[in-house]
């Protein structure tokens, strides 16, 4: 929860499919093939604080020596009061935001005593939690920001080295929307290889019951058994986001992984940069209702030995001047360096289905690109918004002219992204899925990369962020 801060609720792969609203389910699970390293089942008497052996409680509006309002602009003060933070006596941790008669908000935030959660070389780490977000929606939920997340150990005692030390947002949610956001924060702020302060993220609706009305399992995996390494996010056993080691430069990856490990946090913030951005105005409001808790059934950390299926990382031939990250810039260009934030308007689809076929598209191009194909695949993170329009869907096509002769050797069209009718930007990434492709990739020699974005469906215009907001990562070194 530091830049566009997210919260991390950790859910585990296929074992946790199809969980619905229910009280605490009992013991922390024992998924096959995984070894439990640490857990808390939050058993204890009602009104008691969580175990001091497992957790430390954050209080106030910041760490001593850290950024004000926890670096996110949130308005609440965290306390150690049982009214904000306590066990419910039924096997859950309860974190409850409250507002006093003067309009001041309080809430709870805890972090693990341990800060060494990290997979050994060749193994995988899994962080998971079974959580019910605050059960409040609509205007009464504006400003609510529950989160389950992890921060790199070097942040403790420094508080100025974010985002380089890494942040894994397993689960976060804002304003009572039926979505879970999963995000990686890393690199430099603002902008940088991880598009800060937004980060590299994706969101998805909770399956079955809404995120607010039922418990769901949120899982994060850090897989060092494959090369390149990969980070994965799940809700109820279904993966909805991933980031590969090849998505960022070697220094950025090293800074967030080559340290002692991570500590885990649980909190419910009120207001701040993320809910304000989604709402399009300052949160919380006078209509926001206090007293709706986040319930946490358990949190666990597991490890698993490597499967022996790792594939070696291709060693590209050294080249110069090849950007692996291309930002969508104003004027229809792609650039290896981000510029100040802006927007480009996507024309309404006019109620006609343009799925798979560009329609009055915004086109961004970079020529003179040279580099060796790494064997990877295209990745992207577009910041898109349809305002309050219902039923809009943005779509992207990425094309590669390997030799710059005007003929595109590889074209990739991704499934469109259905934006929600809530003002505020959302992340459209490659996890939407590859709809169609033609041709094949090879080395780029003075070639051209073209990115086209348009409204595939809907009856309203929308926007795509430019400058430091939308990026395409091409698999070339």
C-alpha positions as CSV (number, residue, x, y, z in Angstrom):
1,X,0.0,0.0,0.0
2,X,2.7,2.5,-0.8
3,X,2.3,4.2,-4.3
4,X,-1.0,3.3,-5.8
5,X,-0.8,1.1,-2.8
6,X,-2.4,-2.2,-2.8
7,X,-3.2,-4.8,-0.3
8,X,-2.2,-8.3,-0.3
9,X,-4.5,-11.2,0.5
10,X,-2.8,-14.4,-0.3
11,X,-4.6,-17.2,-2.0
12,X,-3.3,-20.6,-3.0
13,X,-3.5,-22.3,-6.4
14,X,-6.1,-24.9,-7.3
15,X,-6.8,-26.1,-3.8
16,X,-9.1,-23.2,-2.9
17,X,-11.5,-23.2,-5.8
18,X,-15.1,-22.1,-5.3
19,X,-15.1,-20.8,-1.7
20,X,-18.3,-19.0,-0.8
21,X,-19.6,-17.0,2.1
22,X,-19.0,-18.9,5.3
23,X,-17.5,-18.4,8.8
24,X,-14.0,-19.5,9.7
25,X,-13.4,-22.9,8.0
26,X,-11.2,-24.4,10.7
27,X,-7.6,-25.4,10.4
28,X,-5.1,-23.8,8.0
29,X,-5.1,-26.0,4.9
30,X,-2.4,-28.4,4.0
31,X,-2.1,-28.3,0.2
32,X,-0.4,-31.3,-1.4
33,X,3.2,-30.8,-2.3
34,X,3.6,-27.7,-0.1
35,X,5.4,-27.4,3.3
36,X,3.9,-24.9,5.8
37,X,6.5,-22.4,7.0
38,X,4.3,-20.1,9.1
39,X,0.6,-19.4,9.7
40,X,-2.0,-17.8,12.0
41,X,-5.5,-19.2,12.2
42,X,-6.7,-16.3,14.5
43,X,-8.2,-18.5,17.1
44,X,-8.8,-16.9,20.5
45,X,-11.3,-15.2,22.7
46,X,-13.5,-12.5,21.3
47,X,-12.0,-9.0,21.8
48,X,-8.4,-10.1,22.2
49,X,-5.6,-8.8,20.1
50,X,-3.8,-10.9,17.5
51,X,-0.8,-12.9,18.7
52,X,2.1,-10.6,19.6
53,X,4.4,-13.5,18.7
54,X,3.2,-13.4,15.1
55,X,2.3,-9.7,14.6
56,X,3.2,-6.2,15.5
57,X,0.6,-3.5,15.5
58,X,1.1,-0.2,13.5
59,X,-0.4,2.9,15.1
60,X,-0.9,6.5,14.1
61,X,-0.6,8.2,10.7
62,X,2.9,7.0,9.8
63,X,6.0,5.1,10.8
64,X,8.4,7.3,12.8
65,X,10.6,8.8,10.1
66,X,8.3,7.6,7.3
67,X,6.1,9.5,4.9
68,X,3.0,11.1,6.3
69,X,-0.4,9.3,6.0
70,X,1.5,6.1,5.3
71,X,2.7,7.4,2.0
72,X,-0.7,6.9,0.4
73,X,-2.8,9.9,1.5
74,X,-5.2,7.7,3.6
75,X,-6.9,9.7,6.4
76,X,-7.4,7.2,9.3
77,X,-5.2,6.8,12.3
78,X,-4.4,3.2,13.1
79,X,-4.8,2.1,16.7
80,X,-4.3,-0.9,19.0
81,X,-7.9,-0.6,20.3
82,X,-9.9,-3.8,20.2
83,X,-12.7,-1.8,18.7
84,X,-10.5,-1.4,15.6
85,X,-8.5,-4.6,15.8
86,X,-9.4,-7.9,17.5
87,X,-10.3,-11.5,17.2
88,X,-14.0,-12.2,16.9
89,X,-14.0,-15.4,18.9
90,X,-15.1,-17.5,15.9
91,X,-11.7,-18.0,14.3
92,X,-11.4,-14.7,12.5
93,X,-9.4,-11.5,12.8
94,X,-11.6,-8.4,12.5
95,X,-10.3,-5.1,11.3
96,X,-13.0,-2.4,11.7
97,X,-12.8,1.3,10.5
98,X,-14.7,3.7,12.8
99,X,-15.5,7.4,12.7
100,X,-16.0,9.5,15.8
101,X,-18.4,12.4,16.4
102,X,-15.8,14.9,15.0
103,X,-15.5,12.9,11.7
104,X,-12.1,11.4,12.5
105,X,-11.5,7.9,11.3
106,X,-9.6,5.1,13.0
107,X,-8.8,1.6,11.9
108,X,-6.3,-1.3,12.2
109,X,-3.1,-2.4,10.6
110,X,-0.8,-5.3,11.5
111,X,2.4,-6.7,10.0
112,X,4.2,-10.0,10.7
113,X,7.1,-10.0,13.1
114,X,9.0,-12.1,10.6
115,X,10.4,-10.4,7.5
116,X,12.2,-13.3,5.9
117,X,9.5,-14.8,3.7
118,X,11.4,-15.8,0.6
119,X,11.8,-18.9,-1.6
120,X,15.1,-20.6,-1.7
121,X,16.7,-20.9,-5.1
122,X,14.8,-23.5,-7.2
123,X,11.7,-23.4,-5.0
124,X,8.4,-21.5,-4.8
125,X,6.9,-19.4,-2.1
126,X,3.2,-19.1,-1.6
127,X,1.4,-16.5,0.6
128,X,-2.3,-17.0,1.1
129,X,-5.2,-15.7,3.1
130,X,-8.9,-16.4,3.3
131,X,-10.7,-13.1,3.7
132,X,-14.0,-11.4,3.5
133,X,-13.7,-7.8,2.5
134,X,-15.9,-5.2,4.4
135,X,-19.4,-6.1,3.5
136,X,-20.5,-2.7,2.3
137,X,-21.1,-1.3,-1.2
138,X,-22.3,1.8,-3.1
139,X,-22.0,5.3,-1.5
140,X,-21.7,3.7,1.9
141,X,-18.4,2.1,0.8
142,X,-16.7,5.0,-0.7
143,X,-13.2,5.3,0.7
144,X,-12.9,1.8,2.1
145,X,-9.5,0.3,1.2
146,X,-8.9,-3.2,2.6
147,X,-5.6,-4.8,1.7
148,X,-3.4,-7.9,2.1
149,X,0.2,-7.4,1.0
150,X,3.9,-7.8,1.6
151,X,6.9,-5.4,1.7
152,X,10.6,-6.0,1.3
153,X,12.4,-6.3,4.6
154,X,14.8,-3.4,3.9
155,X,11.8,-1.1,4.2
156,X,11.8,-1.5,8.0
157,X,13.8,1.3,9.6
158,X,14.4,3.1,6.3
159,X,10.9,4.0,5.0
160,X,12.4,5.9,2.0
161,X,13.5,3.0,-0.2
162,X,10.1,2.2,-1.7
163,X,9.4,0.9,-4.3
164,X,12.9,-0.4,-5.1
165,X,12.7,-3.0,-2.3
166,X,9.5,-4.4,-3.7
167,X,5.9,-4.7,-2.8
168,X,3.6,-7.6,-3.5
169,X,-0.1,-6.7,-3.3
170,X,-1.9,-10.0,-3.0
171,X,-5.3,-8.5,-2.6
172,X,-6.6,-5.0,-2.3
173,X,-10.0,-3.5,-3.0
174,X,-11.5,0.0,-2.9
175,X,-14.9,1.6,-2.6
176,X,-16.8,-1.7,-2.2
177,X,-16.4,-2.6,-5.9
178,X,-16.6,-6.3,-6.6
179,X,-13.0,-6.7,-7.7
180,X,-9.7,-7.9,-6.4
181,X,-6.6,-6.0,-7.5
182,X,-3.2,-7.8,-7.5
183,X,-0.1,-5.6,-8.1
184,X,3.7,-5.6,-8.1
185,X,5.4,-2.3,-7.1
186,X,9.2,-2.0,-7.8
187,X,11.8,0.1,-9.5
188,X,11.7,3.9,-9.2
189,X,8.9,6.4,-8.5
190,X,7.4,8.0,-10.5
191,X,7.3,6.0,-13.7
192,X,10.2,3.6,-14.1
193,X,10.1,0.0,-15.3
194,X,7.1,-0.7,-13.0
195,X,5.0,2.2,-14.0
196,X,4.8,3.8,-10.5
197,X,2.9,4.8,-8.6
198,X,0.4,2.5,-10.4
199,X,2.6,-0.6,-10.5
200,X,2.2,-3.6,-12.6
201,X,-1.2,-5.0,-11.8
202,X,-4.5,-6.5,-12.9
203,X,-8.0,-6.9,-11.4
204,X,-10.8,-9.4,-11.6
205,X,-14.3,-9.8,-10.1
206,X,-14.5,-12.4,-7.3
207,X,-16.0,-15.7,-8.5
208,X,-19.3,-16.9,-7.1
209,X,-20.2,-14.6,-4.3
210,X,-19.0,-11.0,-4.4
211,X,-15.8,-10.0,-2.7
212,X,-17.8,-8.2,-0.1
213,X,-20.6,-10.8,0.6
214,X,-18.4,-13.9,1.1
215,X,-15.0,-15.3,2.0
216,X,-12.5,-15.8,-0.8
217,X,-9.0,-17.1,-0.9
218,X,-6.3,-14.8,-2.2
219,X,-2.9,-16.3,-3.1
220,X,0.4,-15.1,-4.3
221,X,3.3,-17.2,-5.6
222,X,6.9,-16.3,-6.1
223,X,8.3,-19.1,-8.4
224,X,12.1,-19.5,-8.5
225,X,11.9,-23.0,-9.9
226,X,11.6,-21.7,-13.4
227,X,13.7,-19.4,-15.5
228,X,12.9,-16.6,-15.9
229,X,11.4,-16.5,-12.4
230,X,7.7,-15.5,-12.3
231,X,5.2,-14.0,-9.8
232,X,1.5,-15.1,-9.9
233,X,-1.7,-13.9,-8.3
234,X,-4.8,-16.1,-7.7
235,X,-8.4,-15.7,-6.4
236,X,-10.1,-19.0,-5.3
237,X,-7.4,-21.0,-7.2
238,X,-7.8,-19.1,-10.5
239,X,-4.8,-17.2,-11.7
240,X,-5.6,-13.6,-12.8
241,X,-2.2,-11.9,-13.0
242,X,1.5,-12.7,-13.5
243,X,4.7,-10.8,-13.9
244,X,7.8,-12.4,-15.3
245,X,11.4,-11.7,-14.3
246,X,11.9,-10.7,-18.0
247,X,9.3,-7.9,-17.7
248,X,11.8,-5.6,-15.9
249,X,15.6,-5.0,-16.1
250,X,18.0,-7.1,-14.1
251,X,18.8,-4.4,-11.5
252,X,15.1,-3.7,-10.8
253,X,14.5,-7.5,-10.2
254,X,17.6,-7.8,-8.1
255,X,16.7,-4.9,-5.9
256,X,13.4,-6.4,-5.0
257,X,14.5,-10.0,-4.6
258,X,18.1,-10.1,-3.5
259,X,17.5,-9.2,0.2
260,X,16.4,-11.0,3.3
261,X,12.8,-11.4,2.3
262,X,9.3,-9.9,2.9
263,X,6.9,-9.2,5.8
264,X,3.2,-9.5,5.4
265,X,0.6,-6.8,6.2
266,X,-3.2,-6.7,6.8
267,X,-5.1,-3.4,7.1
268,X,-8.2,-1.4,6.2
269,X,-7.3,2.1,5.2
270,X,-9.8,4.9,4.6
271,X,-9.4,7.3,1.7
272,X,-6.1,8.0,-0.1
273,X,-4.7,7.9,-3.6
274,X,-6.2,4.7,-4.8
275,X,-9.9,5.0,-3.7
276,X,-9.8,8.7,-4.7
277,X,-8.6,7.8,-8.2
278,X,-11.2,5.2,-8.7
279,X,-14.0,7.4,-7.3
280,X,-12.8,10.5,-9.2
281,X,-13.1,12.6,-6.0
282,X,-11.9,12.8,-2.5
283,X,-12.9,9.9,-0.2
284,X,-14.3,9.0,2.2
285,X,-17.5,11.2,2.1
286,X,-20.2,12.0,4.6
287,X,-22.2,9.1,3.2
288,X,-19.5,6.6,4.0
289,X,-20.6,4.2,6.7
290,X,-18.2,3.2,9.5
291,X,-18.2,-0.1,11.3
292,X,-17.9,-2.6,8.4
293,X,-15.0,-5.0,9.2
294,X,-12.6,-7.0,7.1
295,X,-12.6,-10.6,8.3
296,X,-9.5,-12.8,8.0
297,X,-9.9,-16.5,8.6
298,X,-6.2,-17.4,8.2
299,X,-2.9,-16.4,6.7
300,X,-0.3,-18.9,5.7
301,X,3.1,-19.1,4.0
302,X,4.2,-22.3,2.3
303,X,7.2,-23.4,0.2
304,X,7.5,-26.1,-2.5
305,X,10.7,-27.7,-4.0
306,X,11.3,-27.2,-7.7
307,X,9.7,-29.5,-10.2
308,X,12.8,-29.9,-12.4
309,X,10.9,-28.4,-15.3
310,X,12.8,-25.1,-15.4
311,X,13.8,-23.9,-18.9
312,X,17.0,-22.0,-19.3
313,X,16.9,-18.3,-20.0
314,X,17.9,-17.5,-23.6
315,X,21.1,-15.5,-23.7
316,X,20.5,-12.7,-26.2
317,X,23.3,-11.5,-28.5
318,X,24.4,-8.1,-27.1
319,X,22.8,-5.2,-28.9
320,X,22.4,-1.5,-28.3
321,X,19.5,0.9,-28.2
322,X,16.7,-1.8,-27.9
323,X,14.0,-0.8,-25.5
324,X,12.2,-3.7,-23.9
325,X,9.6,-1.4,-22.5
326,X,7.8,1.0,-24.8
327,X,5.5,3.7,-23.4
328,X,2.5,5.0,-25.3
329,X,3.4,8.7,-25.8
330,X,1.5,11.7,-27.1
331,X,1.6,12.2,-30.8
332,X,1.3,8.5,-31.6
333,X,4.8,7.5,-30.8
334,X,6.3,4.7,-28.6
335,X,9.3,5.6,-26.4
336,X,11.7,3.8,-24.2
337,X,11.5,6.6,-21.6
338,X,8.2,7.6,-20.0
339,X,7.0,11.2,-20.2
340,X,4.4,13.2,-18.2
341,X,1.0,11.6,-17.9
342,X,-1.6,12.4,-20.6
343,X,-4.6,10.7,-22.3
344,X,-5.7,9.7,-25.8
345,X,-9.4,9.5,-26.7
346,X,-10.8,6.2,-28.1
347,X,-13.8,6.8,-30.4
348,X,-17.1,5.2,-29.4
349,X,-17.7,1.8,-31.2
350,X,-21.2,3.2,-31.9
351,X,-23.0,0.1,-30.7
352,X,-21.3,-2.0,-33.4
353,X,-19.1,-5.0,-32.6
354,X,-15.5,-4.3,-33.7
355,X,-14.0,-7.2,-31.8
356,X,-10.7,-8.1,-33.5
357,X,-10.8,-5.4,-36.1
358,X,-9.3,-2.0,-35.4
359,X,-11.9,0.8,-35.6
360,X,-10.8,4.5,-35.6
361,X,-7.9,3.3,-33.5
362,X,-5.2,5.3,-31.7
363,X,-1.9,4.1,-33.3
364,X,1.5,4.3,-31.6
365,X,4.7,3.5,-33.5
366,X,8.4,3.2,-33.0
367,X,10.8,2.6,-35.9
368,X,14.5,1.7,-36.1
369,X,14.2,-1.0,-33.4
370,X,17.0,-3.6,-33.3
371,X,17.3,-6.5,-30.9
372,X,17.5,-10.3,-30.4
373,X,14.3,-12.2,-29.8
374,X,14.4,-13.7,-26.3
375,X,11.8,-16.4,-26.8
376,X,9.3,-14.6,-24.6
377,X,6.0,-13.1,-25.4
378,X,4.5,-9.6,-25.5
379,X,3.2,-8.1,-22.3
380,X,1.4,-4.8,-21.7
381,X,-0.3,-2.7,-19.1
382,X,-2.7,-0.1,-20.5
383,X,-4.4,2.4,-18.2
384,X,-8.0,2.6,-19.6
385,X,-11.2,4.3,-18.5
386,X,-14.7,4.5,-19.9
387,X,-16.1,6.9,-17.3
388,X,-19.7,6.0,-16.4
389,X,-20.4,4.3,-19.7
390,X,-21.8,0.8,-19.5
391,X,-20.7,-2.0,-21.7
392,X,-17.5,-0.5,-23.2
393,X,-14.5,-2.7,-24.1
394,X,-11.0,-1.6,-25.2
395,X,-8.8,-3.7,-27.4
396,X,-5.2,-3.8,-28.4
397,X,-3.3,-5.1,-31.4
398,X,0.6,-5.3,-31.4
399,X,2.4,-5.7,-34.7
400,X,6.1,-6.3,-35.5
401,X,7.8,-5.5,-38.8
402,X,11.1,-7.3,-38.2
403,X,13.1,-5.6,-40.9
404,X,11.3,-2.3,-41.4
405,X,10.2,-3.1,-45.0
406,X,6.6,-2.1,-44.3
407,X,5.3,-5.7,-44.0
408,X,4.3,-6.9,-40.6
409,X,5.8,-10.3,-39.8
410,X,3.9,-10.9,-36.6
411,X,0.5,-9.5,-35.5
412,X,-1.1,-10.2,-32.1
413,X,-4.7,-9.2,-31.2
414,X,-5.7,-9.5,-27.5
415,X,-9.2,-10.1,-26.2
416,X,-10.9,-6.9,-25.3
417,X,-11.2,-5.6,-21.8
418,X,-14.6,-4.8,-20.5
419,X,-14.3,-1.6,-18.3
420,X,-16.6,-1.0,-15.4
421,X,-19.1,1.9,-15.4
422,X,-17.2,3.6,-12.5
423,X,-15.1,6.7,-13.2
424,X,-11.4,5.9,-12.7
425,X,-8.7,4.1,-14.6
426,X,-8.4,0.3,-14.7
427,X,-5.6,-2.0,-15.9
428,X,-5.9,-3.8,-19.2
429,X,-3.1,-6.4,-19.5
430,X,-2.1,-9.4,-21.5
431,X,-3.9,-11.7,-19.0
432,X,-7.1,-10.8,-21.0
433,X,-5.7,-13.5,-23.4
434,X,-4.5,-13.6,-26.9
435,X,-7.5,-13.6,-29.2
436,X,-5.7,-14.2,-32.5
437,X,-2.2,-14.0,-34.0
438,X,-0.4,-14.4,-37.3
439,X,3.2,-14.9,-38.3
440,X,6.1,-15.5,-36.0
441,X,8.7,-13.5,-34.1
442,X,12.4,-13.3,-34.8
443,X,15.2,-10.8,-34.4
444,X,14.5,-7.2,-35.0
445,X,16.8,-5.4,-37.4
446,X,15.9,-1.7,-37.9
447,X,12.3,-2.9,-37.5
448,X,9.0,-1.3,-36.5
449,X,6.7,-1.9,-33.5
450,X,3.1,-0.7,-33.8
451,X,0.5,-0.6,-31.1
452,X,-3.2,0.0,-32.0
453,X,-5.9,0.6,-29.4
454,X,-9.6,1.0,-30.0
455,X,-13.1,0.5,-28.6
456,X,-14.3,-2.9,-29.7
457,X,-17.8,-2.6,-28.2
458,X,-20.0,-0.1,-26.5
459,X,-21.8,3.2,-27.1
460,X,-19.4,5.7,-25.5
461,X,-15.9,7.1,-25.9
462,X,-13.2,6.1,-23.5
463,X,-9.5,7.1,-22.9
464,X,-6.2,5.4,-22.7
465,X,-3.4,6.8,-20.5
466,X,-0.2,8.0,-22.2
467,X,3.2,9.2,-21.0
468,X,4.0,7.2,-17.9
469,X,0.7,5.4,-17.7
470,X,0.6,2.7,-20.4
471,X,3.4,0.5,-21.4
472,X,4.1,-2.4,-23.8
473,X,6.9,-4.8,-23.1
474,X,8.4,-6.5,-26.1
475,X,10.4,-9.8,-25.9
476,X,13.7,-8.5,-27.3
477,X,17.1,-8.0,-25.7
